[in-house]
């Protein structure tokens, strides 16, 4: 008869690691409400929910496929990058250059259908780049950008 080995005991379940409450965000105009899972005892900051972030945006954004990224040069400070998201109010530039929140930068965005020089303020910084908001665009630049955005939409 073969020798049987004792099975190791199962690790106990720690109650602190179990999520106990599920809350829904306030009703939204979209038919797909978002569900937030909150750890037991954690406080939820309603101003930071995804729905509220979307509501604060003034302009729609277009996520560009990787093969359509735009070339971006920092003119002040100098850096190289690629634009992966663009809208009438700003863009997201992928760059290895370290930008800081609140910093004012000057950019040149280029594509075969767009050349845009603009001053912008850094609004979000991530490991892969920064989200910037355009400062005042002059009327010709606004028209150029709007025409370019229209060409991207189906």
C-alpha positions in Angstrom: 0.0 0.0 0.0 1.5 3.4 -1.0 2.4 6.0 1.6 0.0 8.9 1.9 1.2 12.4 2.8 -0.8 14.8 4.8 -2.2 17.7 2.8 -1.0 21.1 3.9 -3.6 23.2 5.7 -5.3 25.9 3.7 -4.4 29.5 4.5 -7.1 31.2 6.6 -9.1 33.9 4.9 -8.5 37.4 6.4 -11.7 39.3 6.8 -9.9 42.6 6.3 -9.1 41.7 2.7 -12.7 40.9 1.8 -14.6 43.7 0.0 -17.9 44.0 1.8 -19.8 46.8 0.3 -20.7 47.7 -3.3 -22.0 51.1 -4.1 -23.4 52.6 -7.3 -22.4 56.1 -8.6 -25.3 58.6 -8.9 -27.5 57.9 -11.9 -26.0 59.0 -15.1 -27.5 59.7 -18.5 -25.8 56.6 -19.9 -27.5 53.3 -19.5 -24.4 51.7 -18.1 -23.9 52.8 -14.4 -20.4 52.3 -13.0 -20.0 50.1 -9.9 -17.4 51.1 -7.3 -16.1 48.4 -5.0 -15.0 49.9 -1.7 -12.9 48.1 1.0 -14.6 47.7 4.4 -14.3 51.0 6.3 -12.8 53.0 3.4 -14.3 56.4 2.6 -15.3 57.3 -0.9 -14.5 60.7 -2.3 -17.5 61.4 -4.7 -15.6 64.2 -6.5 -13.0 61.8 -7.8 -15.4 59.3 -9.4 -14.9 58.5 -13.1 -18.3 59.9 -13.9 -17.5 63.3 -12.3 -14.2 63.5 -14.1 -16.0 63.0 -17.4 -18.6 65.6 -16.5 -15.8 68.2 -15.9 -14.3 67.9 -19.3 -15.2 70.7 -21.7 -14.2 69.0 -24.9 -14.4 65.5 -26.4 -11.1 63.7 -26.9 -10.0 61.3 -29.7 -7.8 58.3 -28.9 -5.5 57.9 -31.8 -4.5 54.4 -32.9 -0.7 53.8 -32.5 0.0 54.0 -36.2 -1.6 57.5 -36.3 0.2 59.1 -33.3 1.3 62.6 -34.1 4.8 63.9 -33.7 5.2 66.4 -30.9 8.2 68.6 -30.1 8.6 70.6 -27.0 9.9 74.0 -28.0 10.2 75.3 -24.4 11.4 73.1 -22.7 12.9 71.0 -25.5 11.7 67.4 -25.7 10.4 64.8 -28.2 7.1 62.9 -27.9 4.1 61.4 -29.6 0.5 62.6 -29.2 -1.8 59.6 -28.4 -5.0 61.6 -27.4 -6.1 64.9 -28.8 -9.1 67.2 -28.4 -10.1 70.8 -28.9 -8.9 71.6 -25.3 -5.7 69.7 -25.1 -3.8 66.5 -25.7 -1.8 63.7 -24.1 1.9 63.5 -25.1 3.9 60.4 -24.5 7.4 61.4 -23.6 10.3 60.4 -21.5 11.0 64.0 -20.6 10.0 64.8 -17.0 7.3 67.5 -17.0 5.7 68.9 -13.8 2.2 69.7 -12.9 1.3 73.3 -13.6 4.3 73.9 -15.8 3.6 76.0 -18.9 5.1 74.6 -22.1 5.3 75.4 -25.7 4.6 72.6 -28.2 4.7 72.0 -31.9 2.4 69.2 -33.1 2.9 67.9 -36.6 1.3 65.5 -39.0 0.8 65.5 -42.8 -2.6 67.2 -42.2 -1.7 69.4 -39.1 0.9 71.8 -38.0 0.1 73.5 -34.7 2.3 75.5 -32.4 0.6 76.2 -29.1 1.3 77.1 -25.5 -0.2 74.7 -22.9 -0.3 74.0 -19.2 0.5 70.6 -17.8 -2.6 69.2 -16.0 -1.7 65.6 -15.5 1.6 63.7 -15.2 2.0 60.0 -15.6 4.9 57.6 -16.0 4.5 57.6 -19.8 3.9 61.3 -20.4 1.6 64.2 -19.6 -1.8 65.6 -20.3 -1.8 69.2 -21.3 -4.5 71.9 -21.7 -4.1 74.4 -24.4 -3.9 78.0 -23.4 -5.5 80.6 -25.7 -5.5 79.4 -29.3 -5.6 82.1 -32.0 -8.5 81.8 -34.4 -6.5 80.3 -37.3 -5.0 77.6 -35.0 -8.5 76.9 -33.7 -9.8 76.4 -37.2 -6.9 74.2 -38.2 -7.3 72.0 -35.1 -11.1 71.8 -35.5 -10.7 70.7 -39.2 -8.1 68.1 -38.2 -10.4 66.7 -35.4 -13.3 66.5 -37.9 -11.1 64.6 -40.3 -10.4 62.0 -37.6 -14.1 61.4 -36.7 -16.0 58.7 -38.7 
